[in-house]
Amino acid sequence: MSRTPPQWLEPLLTNLGKASAVDFTRIPTPEDGGRPAAVLILLADEHEPGAGPDVLIMQRAATLRTHAGQPAFPGGAVEPQDTDASATALREAQEEVGLDPDSVTVLAELPTLWIPVTDFLVTPVLAWWHAPHPVGAHQPEEVAHVARLPLAELADPVHRVRVRHRSGWIGPAFHARGMLVWGFTAGVLSTLLDLGGWARPWDTSRVESLPEVVVPPHVTPVSGNPDPPSVG
C-alpha cells in the first residue's frame, strides 16, 4: 500500500536528493573495509499537543562496554539475512524497542557514513512512522530509555550546544529531556534540521566538556497516541 508522506517532510526529502556524505561529516567514507551497519531515523507526526513532528531516540544502557548511556537511533550491524540497509534498521528497531515494521514507511537511505572509533560504515535510513504505537526498552541489557523528541525542541537555540570530547573532538549536541544527544546521532540530526528547514540560529560558541553520562529514569512505554508517556 502506497502512503504519501506529510507535507512537513517535503523540504527534507527534496534537499536529501541533493545531499552527499560531506553534508553530514568531514570524515571521508573509505572505499574498502569497515563493518556495514544501519540506523533508523524515525520521524512521526505530532505526538504531544502543540509539539509538532518528532524523532524516536533511545538511550543505551549504562552497563554497555561501548557507547554506555549514549542516546542513539535504533540500529546495529548488518546480519546475513538482511536484504538491505532498510531491513537492518527495521530489524534492529524491532528487537531494541519493539517497533512494528508494518507501521513504518521507509523514505530514503542516506549516504553511508564512517565511524572511525568503531570502524562501522553506517547507512542512516529515513522513515516516516505512519502508524505510531507504544514502544519501549525491549532489550533492557542494551536499552535504558526510549523517547520521542520534538524537532522543534531540538532546534530551539536554548537546547543546542557543542561538546568537547576528552580526545579533543568538538561536535554538535542537544540537551533534550534529561539526555545529552551527541556524537554521530547529534551530527546527523543537526544536518537533518538544516535540510528540513527546521534549524534556527544558535550560539555555536557555546562549548561544554562532555560529562560522565547519566542515564535518566525509564520512560516506558513511548505511547503512539496523543497522551504523554507515563513515567515509571
C-alpha positions in Angstrom: 0.0 0.0 0.0 1.5 3.4 -1.1 1.4 6.1 1.6 2.1 9.8 0.8 4.4 11.4 3.4 3.0 14.5 5.1 3.8 18.0 3.8 6.2 18.9 6.6 8.6 16.2 5.2 8.7 17.6 1.7 11.5 20.1 2.1 13.7 17.5 3.8 13.1 14.9 1.1 13.7 17.4 -1.7 17.0 18.5 -0.1 18.1 15.0 0.7 18.0 14.2 -3.0 20.9 16.7 -3.5 22.8 15.8 -0.3 26.0 13.7 0.0 28.2 12.3 2.8 30.1 15.6 3.1 26.9 17.3 4.2 26.9 15.1 7.3 30.5 14.6 8.2 34.0 15.9 7.4 35.4 12.3 7.7 35.6 10.6 4.3 34.0 7.2 3.9 36.6 4.6 2.9 36.0 2.5 -0.2 37.1 -0.7 1.5 36.9 -2.2 5.0 34.6 -1.3 7.8 31.6 -3.3 9.1 28.3 -2.4 7.5 25.5 -1.2 9.8 22.3 0.8 9.6 20.3 3.1 11.9 16.6 4.1 11.7 15.8 7.8 11.8 12.1 7.5 12.6 10.1 10.7 12.1 6.5 11.0 13.2 3.6 13.5 13.2 2.7 15.4 16.3 2.6 13.2 19.4 2.2 15.8 22.1 -0.3 18.7 21.5 1.5 21.7 20.1 4.9 20.0 20.0 5.0 19.2 16.2 6.8 16.3 14.5 9.3 14.3 16.4 12.1 11.7 16.1 12.5 8.5 18.0 15.7 8.3 20.1 16.8 5.5 22.6 19.4 5.8 25.3 21.8 2.9 25.6 22.2 1.1 28.9 24.9 2.4 31.2 26.3 -1.1 31.6 27.4 -1.5 28.0 31.1 -1.7 27.3 30.9 0.8 24.4 28.6 3.8 24.0 27.3 3.4 27.5 24.4 5.7 28.3 24.6 7.4 25.0 21.4 8.4 23.1 21.2 7.0 19.6 19.0 6.0 16.8 17.8 2.4 16.9 20.2 0.3 14.8 23.1 -2.1 14.5 25.3 -4.2 12.4 24.1 -5.8 9.2 23.2 -9.5 9.5 23.3 -12.2 6.7 19.5 -12.3 6.5 19.2 -8.6 5.9 18.4 -7.7 2.3 19.5 -4.1 2.5 20.2 -1.3 5.0 16.5 -0.6 5.5 15.9 -4.3 6.5 18.8 -4.0 9.0 17.4 -0.8 10.5 13.9 -2.1 10.8 15.0 -5.4 12.3 17.2 -3.7 14.9 14.4 -1.3 15.8 12.0 -4.2 16.3 14.5 -6.0 18.5 15.5 -3.0 20.6 12.3 -1.0 21.1 9.5 -3.3 19.8 8.8 -1.3 16.7 6.3 -2.9 14.3 7.9 -2.7 10.8 4.5 -2.5 9.2 3.9 0.8 11.0 6.8 2.4 9.1 7.2 3.8 5.6 10.8 3.9 4.5 11.5 7.1 2.7 15.2 7.1 1.8 18.6 5.7 2.6 21.1 8.4 3.4 24.8 8.4 2.4 26.8 5.8 4.2 29.0 7.4 6.9 32.1 6.0 8.6 32.6 6.0 12.4 36.4 5.5 12.8 36.3 4.7 16.5 34.2 1.6 15.9 35.0 1.1 12.2 31.3 0.9 11.3 30.1 2.0 7.9 26.6 3.3 8.9 23.7 3.9 6.5 21.1 6.1 8.1 17.6 5.1 7.0 15.0 7.8 7.0 11.4 6.7 7.6 8.0 8.1 8.5 6.1 6.4 11.3 2.7 6.5 9.7 1.1 4.4 12.4 2.7 5.1 15.8 2.2 2.6 18.6 3.7 2.1 22.1 7.4 1.2 22.1 9.9 0.8 24.9 13.1 -0.8 26.1 12.7 -4.4 24.8 16.3 -5.2 25.4 17.0 -3.7 28.9 20.5 -5.0 28.8 21.2 -2.7 25.9 18.4 0.0 26.0 17.7 2.0 29.1 15.2 4.6 27.8 13.1 5.5 24.7 11.8 8.9 23.9 10.1 10.8 21.1 11.9 14.2 20.8 10.1 17.0 19.1 12.1 18.5 16.2 11.1 22.0 17.4 12.7 21.3 20.8 15.9 20.1 19.2 16.0 23.2 17.0 15.4 25.5 20.0 18.7 27.5 20.5 18.3 27.0 24.2 18.8 23.3 23.7 21.8 23.4 21.3 25.4 23.3 22.3 28.7 21.9 21.1 30.6 19.4 23.3 34.3 18.7 23.6 35.3 15.1 24.0 38.4 14.3 26.1 40.1 13.4 22.8 39.8 17.0 21.7 36.9 16.3 19.2 34.2 19.0 19.2 30.8 18.5 17.7 27.1 19.4 17.9 24.9 18.3 20.7 21.4 18.7 22.1 20.1 18.9 25.6 16.8 17.0 25.3 14.5 15.9 28.1 17.3 14.8 30.5 19.5 13.5 27.8 22.6 14.9 26.1 22.4 13.8 22.5 25.9 14.0 20.9 28.3 12.2 18.6 27.1 10.5 15.4 23.5 10.9 16.3 23.7 14.6 17.0 25.7 15.2 13.8 23.1 13.6 11.7 20.2 15.3 13.5 21.9 18.7 13.1 22.2 18.2 9.3 18.6 17.0 9.0 17.4 20.1 10.9 19.2 22.2 8.3 18.0 20.2 5.3 14.4 20.2 6.6 14.3 23.9 7.2 13.7 23.5 10.9 17.1 24.9 12.2 17.2 28.2 13.9 20.3 30.4 14.6 22.1 29.3 17.7 25.2 30.2 19.6 27.9 27.9 18.2 30.5 29.4 20.6 28.8 27.6 23.5 31.1 24.7 24.1 30.8 22.3 27.0 33.1 19.5 28.1 31.4 16.1 27.6 30.3 15.0 31.1 30.0 11.5 32.5 26.8 10.2 31.0 24.0 9.6 33.5 21.1 7.5 32.4 17.7 9.2 33.3 14.8 7.2 34.7 13.0 4.9 32.4 10.0 6.3 30.5 8.1 3.2 29.4 6.3 2.9 27.1 6.5 5.6 24.5 2.9 5.9 23.5 1.7 6.1 20.0 -1.3 8.2 20.9 -1.5 11.9 21.9 -1.1 11.1 25.6 2.3 11.8 27.1 4.3 8.7 28.1 3.9 7.5 31.7 6.9 7.8 33.9 7.9 4.5 35.6 
